[in-house]
């Protein structure tokens, strides 16, 4: 068994048994060393974004003092949900190691299919209504950003 995935699985058990949230764990590794570990904290923190991968990424970026984790890889005990998958991309990680699949997660009540359907434009019902307002006013920060000489690109 992969030693980093073993840590992710152990973290999933830890969080689940503490009633912090669902049975998910993640590990961020840099140069063959674990730099951050996370498990699901959704229930414990009342934060719907506190998934294992997000928790581990937040710890890693804080420890390294940067948002770019392109020199790191992540091990996830389960295929990440769309939010976590996007976060892995935003962190610029190059490799994701996955244990269980999203279908395995769906079998125990963690089904993200609706979100996939929304992303792909296949959803037959609308959970979140989108109302576009104040477009011109909302462009003002964009216009200032585009002129900003000392911006940090990411």
Buried (B, 14 or more C-beta within 10 A) or exposed (E): EEEBBBBBBBBBEBBBEEEBBBBBBBBBBBEEEBBBBBBBBBBBEEEEEBBBBBBBBBBBBEEBEEEEBEEBBBBBBBBBBEBBBEBBEEBEBEEBBBBBEBEEBEEEEBBBEEBBEBEEEEBEEEEEEEEEEEEEEEEEEEEEEEEEEEEEEE
